[in-house]
């Protein structure tokens, strides 16, 4: 932690800030962005999944910070920033120690591999002794990543961020970070009329898809394809998993390039490890935590077959 605090404290040059496109990513980025803004530092914001195109679109700055992205699994994504000072703030299981490559790599799992803290909590801990980070932002991010239960209002705020992402798309998230940075209280955010209207549209679409899923009949292992103008995989997987916590939920959606993006929730196996093994064998990207993860593959039927094969092999 000390190296991360020192890094943040010594920043005087422009920063490129790259963050994951979910609630925890948005909130952790907001905490870092607010700190830098208060210091008068110019910040370029970019958001996406941990994939090459996310980093490819990001312009280099003298300082580059990534939050809530397990780039240690894909260190080549950082090659374009080899002339920058780099800080990686993450909370996913560690694959490579980037500190050995001259990058400041902060992750609570270095001290305890089994600990589970959201990226928002990690950012808050880094900032609390050198600034005044917004605690409500941290808590909403933690609720979004299921590291704390939170209050009804915090859950509403977390759902609002997911709804905004879905309806306004990932390209809107940098602007959302700026809005959240200027929002003083949790109540100010959850009563924003524009965002509440977005949430109404979002809820109607979620309810439609839930009804489709339930009609198919719920099994131990459930593969469910979304047909929607919106990207709802992650939030729908969360909702269905809340309803059926003993089942395995695979929600997937075809992309414009013909590949499939999949969100997975299960307590029947270690999701992150299984996804890593699958994509290693059939190609693509994938990984995550013990009960939640995501993947991107070209052949969905091959993915399904390999998943079932691995699950059955682990049951023996």
Secondary structure, 3 states (H helix, E strand, C coil): CHHHHHHHHCCCCCEEEEEECCHHHHHHHHHHHHHHHHCCCCEEEEEECCCHHHHHCCCCCCEEEEECCCHHHCHHHHHHHCCCEEEEEECCCCCCCHHHHCCEEEEHHHCCCCCCCCHHHHHHHHHCCCCCCCHHHHHHHHHHCCCCCCCHHHHHHHHHHHHHHHHHCHHHHHHHHHHHHCCCCHHHHHCCHHHHHHHHHHHHHHHHHHHHHHHHCCCCEEEEECCCCCCCHHHHHHHHHHHCCCCEEEEEEECCCCCEEEEEECCCCCHHHHHHHHHHHHCCEEEECCCEEEEEECCHHHHHHHHHHHHHHHHC
